[in-house]
Amino acid sequence: MKPLQSKLTQEQIDELLSTLKARFEKHLHRHTGLNWKDVQSRLQANPDKLWSLNEMENTGGEPDVVAYDQAQDTYLFFDCAAESPKQRRSICYDQDALESRKENKPKHSALGMAEEMGIKILNEEQYRLLQTLGHFDMKTSSWIETPAAIRALGGALFADYRYATVFVYHNGAESYYAARGFRGALEV
């Protein structure tokens, strides 16, 4: 759940929009056919989404527009940092995993942080889409949404990009590593 302070000042909004616009213009291949003015207009009409994008930015995610869903009339943002966002690493998968650790608990969980930020972690399909837009997680890995049947058995999924291939792996949900974080998705 979001903290009580989830509104940005006008200065923060202007700075975030400037950052997002520069990233949009630098990586046009990620959003062919989309117009920044349309995206900006949508963002300005949704201050809660701007707050979530700011959280993505502040934790090292480098969010960018990756798709437009015409049927839903929504823009989709993913974390597009080259490696798993630095401020979201060394965390286990979810709250149950965090509570199951008796010693050496990580500071947080991927699902818990995502919820607080107002975003969702990428699922496998989204992670594979991201990898068509560049090469990400070549040195790190990212937790991805895990099917309930796998999670019920104590496991969780993560993915990375090695040897020109997207790999999806499993691990105990309570595990955490300095090179594993999570990538977020946000619909606006």
C-alpha positions in Angstrom: 0.0 0.0 0.0 1.1 3.5 -0.8 2.6 5.8 1.9 0.3 8.7 2.9 2.6 11.2 1.1 1.9 10.2 -2.5 1.6 13.6 -4.2 4.4 15.3 -6.1 5.1 19.0 -6.0 4.8 20.9 -9.2 8.6 21.1 -9.3 8.9 17.3 -9.0 6.3 16.8 -11.7 8.1 19.2 -14.1 11.4 17.4 -13.4 9.9 14.0 -13.9 8.2 14.9 -17.1 11.4 16.4 -18.4 13.3 13.2 -17.6 10.6 11.0 -19.2 10.5 13.2 -22.3 14.2 13.0 -22.8 14.2 9.2 -22.3 11.2 8.9 -24.7 13.1 10.9 -27.4 16.4 9.0 -26.9 14.7 5.6 -27.3 12.1 6.1 -30.0 12.5 2.4 -31.0 10.7 1.4 -27.8 7.5 3.2 -28.8 7.2 3.5 -32.5 4.2 5.5 -33.6 3.5 7.1 -30.2 3.5 10.9 -29.6 5.1 12.4 -26.5 2.4 15.1 -26.2 -0.3 12.4 -26.0 1.7 10.5 -23.3 2.4 13.7 -21.4 -1.3 14.7 -21.5 -2.3 11.3 -20.1 0.4 11.5 -17.3 -0.7 15.0 -16.3 -4.3 13.8 -15.9 -3.2 11.0 -13.6 -1.2 12.4 -10.6 -1.2 9.0 -8.8 0.5 7.4 -11.8 3.0 10.2 -11.9 3.8 9.5 -8.3 4.4 5.8 -9.1 6.6 6.7 -12.1 8.6 8.9 -9.8 9.1 6.0 -7.4 10.2 3.9 -10.3 12.7 6.6 -11.3 13.9 7.2 -7.8 14.7 3.6 -7.3 16.8 3.3 -10.5 14.2 1.9 -12.8 14.4 4.4 -15.7 10.8 3.9 -16.7 9.8 4.4 -20.4 6.7 3.9 -22.5 6.9 0.5 -24.2 3.4 0.1 -25.6 -0.1 1.5 -26.2 -3.1 -0.7 -25.8 -5.8 0.9 -28.1 -8.6 -1.3 -26.8 -7.9 -0.3 -23.2 -6.7 3.2 -24.1 -3.7 2.8 -21.9 0.1 3.4 -22.2 2.3 0.8 -20.7 5.6 1.8 -18.9 8.3 -0.7 -18.0 11.5 -0.2 -16.0 14.1 0.1 -18.8 17.3 0.4 -16.8 20.1 -1.8 -18.3 20.3 -3.8 -15.1 17.7 -4.6 -12.4 17.1 -1.4 -10.5 19.8 -0.8 -7.8 17.4 0.3 -5.1 15.3 -2.8 -5.5 17.9 -5.5 -5.2 18.7 -7.9 -2.3 15.0 -8.6 -1.7 13.0 -11.9 -1.6 9.9 -12.5 -3.6 6.9 -11.7 -1.4 5.8 -11.1 2.2 5.3 -14.8 3.0 8.8 -15.5 1.9 10.1 -12.5 4.0 8.2 -13.8 7.1 9.5 -17.3 6.6 13.1 -16.3 7.0 14.3 -16.7 10.6 17.7 -15.2 10.1 19.4 -12.7 7.8 16.1 -11.3 6.5 16.3 -9.0 3.5 14.9 -5.5 3.9 11.8 -6.1 1.8 10.1 -8.2 -0.8 9.6 -7.6 -4.5 5.8 -7.8 -4.4 5.7 -5.6 -1.2 7.8 -2.9 -2.7 5.8 -3.0 -6.0 2.6 -2.6 -4.1 3.9 0.3 -2.1 5.0 2.0 -5.4 1.7 1.4 -7.0 3.1 -0.8 -9.8 3.2 -4.5 -10.6 6.2 -6.7 -11.3 6.7 -7.9 -14.8 5.2 -11.2 -15.8 7.1 -13.6 -18.2 5.4 -12.3 -21.3 6.2 -8.7 -20.4 9.8 -9.6 -19.6 10.2 -11.2 -23.0 8.6 -8.1 -24.6 11.1 -5.9 -22.8 14.0 -8.0 -24.1 12.8 -7.3 -27.7 13.4 -3.6 -27.1 17.1 -4.0 -26.0 19.2 -6.2 -23.9 18.5 -6.0 -20.2 19.7 -7.9 -17.1 22.9 -9.0 -18.7 24.7 -9.0 -15.3 21.7 -9.0 -12.9 18.4 -10.8 -12.8 14.8 -9.8 -11.9 12.0 -11.5 -10.1 9.0 -12.0 -12.3 5.3 -12.8 -11.5 5.1 -16.4 -10.4 2.2 -18.7 -11.1 0.2 -19.6 -7.9 1.0 -23.3 -8.2 4.7 -22.7 -8.2 4.4 -20.2 -5.3 2.3 -22.6 -3.3 5.2 -25.0 -3.4 7.7 -22.4 -2.1 9.2 -21.4 -5.4 9.4 -18.1 -7.4 10.5 -17.3 -10.9 13.2 -14.9 -12.0 14.7 -14.1 -15.4 17.7 -12.6 -17.1 19.4 -12.3 -20.5 22.5 -14.4 -21.2 24.0 -15.9 -24.4 21.6 -13.9 -26.5 18.7 -15.7 -24.8 16.0 -14.9 -22.2 16.3 -17.4 -19.4 13.5 -18.0 -16.8 14.6 -19.8 -13.7 13.2 -20.8 -10.3 14.5 -20.3 -6.8 13.1 -20.5 -3.3 10.9 -17.4 -2.8 12.7 -16.6 0.4 16.1 -16.3 -1.4 17.7 -13.0 -2.1 20.9 -11.9 -3.9 22.7 -8.6 -4.4 22.3 -8.9 -8.2 18.5 -9.8 -8.2 15.8 -7.2 -8.0 12.6 -6.6 -9.9 11.3 -4.6 -12.8 7.9 -2.9 -12.7 5.1 -2.3 -15.1 2.6 0.6 -14.9 -0.5 1.2 -17.0 -1.5 4.8 -17.5 
